[in-house]
Amino acid sequence: MIISASRRTDIPSCYADWFFNRVQEGFVYTRNPKNYHQVSRISLEIDKVDGIVFWTKNPLPMLPRLQELSSFPYYFQYTLTPYGRDIEPSVPPKIEVGIPSFCRLSDTIGPDRVIWRYDPILVTTFYSIDYHLRYFTKMAGLLKGYTNRCTISFLDLYSNMRKNTDKLGLIMISEKEQHYLCENFSSIAHANGMEIDTCSESIDTSRYGMGHARCIDDRLLEKIGGKPLTLSKDKNQRLECGCVTSKDIGMYDTCCNGCLYCYATRNTGQGRRNNALHDPHSPLLIGTLSDGDELAELTHGATQLTLF
């Protein structure tokens, strides 16, 4: 079992202490996003976990305690974009904080275990295609030697995002422009010693030496952990997604970064309200078990339900 921490929220940045408490206790509770009272108990015991994939825009809160994870195979999906506080209001400045943090993390665990995510790519009159090319070139140069891989994707607009994204003045990127960016990004990445791939994109970028990413990557965890894994493709993700199955321990509407393009948090106010209910000592990311909750625990291959 691979633990995803998390596609739904930035656990390293917002909930690092909670995560380490969960590792110490050996389990975590997660609510079903589609059924609030359905709670799963997920083991974090070393013999039950094949690896951990962290997703973050700021790993600094975790860095002093990474030695506590030395028994686990793990790696980071680290998002560094060219956007400022107008789009990512609570993300630390990239050049002053983000890049140095990336390099420090890479020095600690190795460049093969820190994947640079330049996503999502969105275009406005300010964040133009030329802007992206200039900034990607600058960032790739600063990250040279600190990562072996970059993953990119273009913004997908979901209905729950439009309230936030309407104020950005987005300019739709044509398929021709997507190819133009991919061709140039590929050349820049390769010139800086990085492989580059796309996350869940339908356009064919193979001519530029770009494939489809496997962000939850059993192959990388096999290499890190030194043992073979037998995991299937995650059928709950989009068709173009290469990820294998995993258990996500995050929760929607809890991220503190406030990114306007985020699909996992409806608005920053909701994220702050939920964050205020966070208890770092609770098995749940937000709140505690309550009346009506059904706790499902996997016991010897069977699901055992407990009512609260």
C-alpha positions in Angstrom: 0.0 0.0 0.0 1.3 3.4 -1.0 0.3 6.4 1.1 -0.5 9.6 -0.7 0.0 12.7 1.5 -1.8 14.3 -0.2 -3.5 15.2 -3.4 -6.3 16.8 -1.3 -4.2 19.2 0.9 -0.6 20.2 1.6 0.2 18.0 4.6 4.0 18.9 4.7 3.3 22.6 4.8 0.1 22.8 6.9 -0.1 19.6 9.0 3.5 18.3 9.5 3.2 17.7 13.2 0.0 15.8 12.8 1.6 13.5 10.2 4.5 12.7 12.4 2.1 12.0 15.3 0.2 9.6 13.1 3.4 7.8 12.1 4.4 7.4 15.8 0.9 5.9 16.6 1.0 3.8 13.5 -2.4 4.6 12.0 -4.6 7.4 10.6 -8.3 7.9 10.1 -9.7 9.4 6.9 -13.2 10.4 6.0 -14.8 9.3 2.7 -15.1 12.5 0.6 -18.5 11.3 -0.7 -19.8 10.0 2.6 -18.8 12.1 5.7 -19.6 9.5 8.3 -17.7 6.7 6.6 -14.3 6.7 8.2 -11.4 4.4 7.3 -8.5 3.3 9.5 -5.3 3.2 7.5 -2.3 1.5 8.9 1.0 3.4 8.9 3.0 0.5 10.3 6.2 0.0 8.4 5.3 -3.5 7.3 2.0 -2.3 5.8 3.3 0.7 3.9 5.1 0.2 0.6 6.0 3.9 0.4 4.8 7.5 0.9 4.4 10.2 -1.7 4.3 13.7 -0.4 2.8 16.6 -2.3 3.8 20.1 -1.3 4.6 23.7 -2.1 6.6 24.1 1.2 8.4 21.2 2.9 10.1 23.3 5.5 8.0 22.3 8.5 8.9 18.6 7.8 12.6 19.0 7.2 13.9 18.9 10.8 12.1 15.6 11.4 12.7 13.6 8.2 15.0 11.2 10.1 11.8 9.9 11.7 10.9 8.5 8.3 14.1 6.7 7.6 12.5 3.3 7.6 10.0 4.3 4.9 10.6 4.6 1.2 9.3 8.0 0.3 9.7 10.9 -2.2 8.3 14.4 -2.7 6.3 15.9 -5.5 7.4 19.5 -5.0 5.4 22.2 -6.8 7.3 25.4 -7.8 5.4 27.7 -10.2 6.1 31.2 -11.5 3.1 32.7 -9.8 3.0 35.4 -7.1 0.7 36.1 -4.2 -2.0 37.3 -6.6 -2.5 33.6 -7.4 -0.8 31.7 -4.6 -1.4 34.1 -1.6 0.1 32.0 1.2 2.9 30.2 -0.7 6.4 31.4 0.3 8.3 33.5 -2.3 9.8 31.1 -4.9 13.3 32.6 -5.4 13.9 33.6 -1.8 12.4 30.5 -0.1 11.0 28.0 -2.5 14.2 27.3 -4.5 16.5 27.2 -1.4 14.0 24.8 0.3 14.0 22.6 -2.7 17.8 22.4 -2.8 18.0 21.8 0.9 15.5 18.9 0.6 17.4 17.5 -2.3 20.7 17.7 -0.4 19.0 15.8 2.5 17.3 12.9 0.6 18.8 13.0 -2.9 17.7 14.6 -6.3 16.0 11.4 -7.4 13.5 11.7 -4.6 12.4 15.3 -5.2 10.3 15.8 -8.4 9.8 19.3 -9.6 6.1 20.0 -10.5 5.6 23.1 -12.7 1.9 22.9 -12.7 -0.7 24.0 -13.4 0.3 26.2 -16.4 -2.2 29.0 -16.8 -2.0 32.1 -19.0 -3.1 35.7 -18.3 -2.0 39.0 -19.8 0.8 39.1 -17.1 1.6 35.4 -16.9 2.0 35.1 -20.7 3.6 32.3 -22.7 6.8 34.3 -23.0 6.7 34.8 -19.2 6.5 31.1 -18.6 9.4 30.4 -20.9 11.6 33.0 -19.2 10.7 31.8 -15.7 10.9 28.1 -16.5 14.4 28.7 -17.9 15.4 30.6 -14.8 14.0 28.0 -12.4 15.5 25.0 -14.3 18.9 26.6 -14.1 18.6 27.1 -10.4 17.4 23.6 -9.8 20.0 21.9 -12.0 21.6 19.0 -10.2 18.9 19.1 -7.5 16.3 17.1 -9.3 16.2 14.5 -12.1 12.6 15.1 -13.2 10.1 17.8 -14.0 6.4 17.2 -14.4 4.1 19.8 -16.1 0.4 20.1 -16.7 -2.0 22.7 -18.1 -4.8 24.1 -16.0 -8.0 22.1 -16.0 -11.1 24.2 -15.1 -13.5 22.4 -12.8 -16.9 23.9 -11.9 -15.9 24.4 -8.2 -12.9 26.5 -9.3 -14.7 29.1 -11.4 -15.6 31.5 -8.5 -11.9 31.9 -7.8 -10.5 31.7 -11.3 -12.9 34.2 -12.9 -11.0 37.0 -11.3 -7.8 36.0 -12.9 -8.6 36.9 -16.5 -7.5 33.6 -17.8 -6.6 33.3 -21.5 -7.3 29.8 -23.0 -4.2 28.1 -24.3 -4.6 26.6 -27.8 -3.3 23.1 -28.6 -0.7 24.7 -30.9 0.5 26.9 -28.0 0.6 23.8 -25.7 2.9 22.1 -28.2 5.0 25.2 -28.4 5.5 25.3 -24.7 6.1 21.6 -24.4 8.7 21.6 -27.1 10.6 24.5 -25.5 10.2 23.2 -21.9 11.6 19.8 -23.0 14.7 21.4 -24.5 15.2 23.6 -21.4 14.7 20.6 -19.0 17.1 18.3 -20.9 19.7 21.0 -21.1 19.6 21.1 -17.3 19.9 17.4 -16.8 16.2 16.7 -16.2 13.7 14.3 -17.7 10.3 15.9 -18.3 6.8 14.5 -18.6 3.2 15.6 -18.5 0.5 14.9 -15.8 -2.7 13.6 -17.3 -2.5 15.5 -20.6 -4.1 14.1 -23.7 -1.9 15.8 -26.3 0.9 13.7 -27.8 4.2 15.1 -26.7 6.4 12.1 -27.4 8.0 13.9 -30.3 9.6 16.2 -27.7 10.9 13.3 -25.6 8.1 13.7 -23.1 5.9 10.9 -21.8 3.0 10.6 -19.4 3.9 11.0 -15.7 3.4 8.4 -13.1 3.2 10.7 -10.1 2.4 7.8 -7.7 5.3 5.8 -9.0 5.8 2.2 -7.9 9.0 2.0 -10.0 10.6 4.8 -8.1 9.5 3.4 -4.7 10.9 0.0 -5.8 14.3 1.7 -6.4 14.2 3.6 -3.1 13.0 0.7 -1.0 14.9 -2.0 -2.8 12.0 -4.4 -3.1 9.5 -5.3 -5.9 6.0 -4.0 -5.7 2.9 -5.4 -7.4 0.4 -2.6 -7.8 -2.2 -1.9 -10.5 -3.0 1.3 -12.3 -5.3 3.6 -10.3 -8.7 3.3 -12.1 -10.1 6.2 -10.1 -7.9 8.7 -11.9 -8.2 10.2 -15.4 -7.5 8.0 -18.4 -4.1 9.6 -19.2 -3.0 9.4 -15.5 -0.2 6.8 -15.0 -0.4 6.6 -11.3 -0.7 3.3 -9.4 -3.2 2.7 -6.6 -2.7 4.5 -3.3 -4.5 5.6 -0.1 -4.9 9.3 0.3 -4.9 10.5 3.9 -5.8 14.1 3.2 -9.1 15.9 3.3 -10.6 18.4 0.8 -11.1 22.1 1.9 -8.3 22.0 4.4 -5.3 23.5 2.6 -3.8 26.7 3.9 -2.0 27.8 0.7 -5.1 29.6 -0.7 -4.1 29.0 -4.4 -6.9 30.4 -6.6 -6.6 27.5 -9.2 -7.0 24.8 -6.6 -9.5 22.1 -7.3 -9.3 20.6 -3.7 -10.3 23.7 -1.7 -13.4 25.7 -2.7 -12.2 28.9 -1.1 -9.6 30.1 1.3 -12.3 30.9 3.9 -13.4 27.3 4.0 -9.9 26.1 4.3 -9.2 28.5 7.2 -12.4 27.4 9.0 -11.5 23.8 8.7 -7.9 24.5 9.7 -9.2 26.0 12.9 -10.8 22.7 13.8 -7.5 20.8 13.4 -6.0 18.9 16.4 -2.5 17.6 15.7 -3.2 14.8 18.2 -6.4 13.6 16.6 -6.3 10.5 14.3 -8.4 12.6 11.9 -6.9 15.5 10.0 -9.9 17.7 11.0 -12.1 17.2 14.1 -12.7 13.9 15.9 -15.0 10.9 15.6 -18.6 11.7 16.2 -22.0 10.1 16.7 -23.1 8.3 13.5 -19.6 7.7 12.3 -18.8 4.2 10.9 -15.2 3.2 11.3 -14.0 0.6 8.8 -10.9 -1.3 9.7 -9.2 -3.8 7.5 -8.5 -6.9 9.6 -6.9 -10.0 8.0 -8.4 -9.0 4.6 -11.9 -8.3 5.9 -13.6 -5.0 6.6 -14.7 -4.7 10.2 -17.2 -1.9 11.0 -17.5 -0.2 14.3 -20.3 2.3 15.1 -19.7 5.5 17.1 
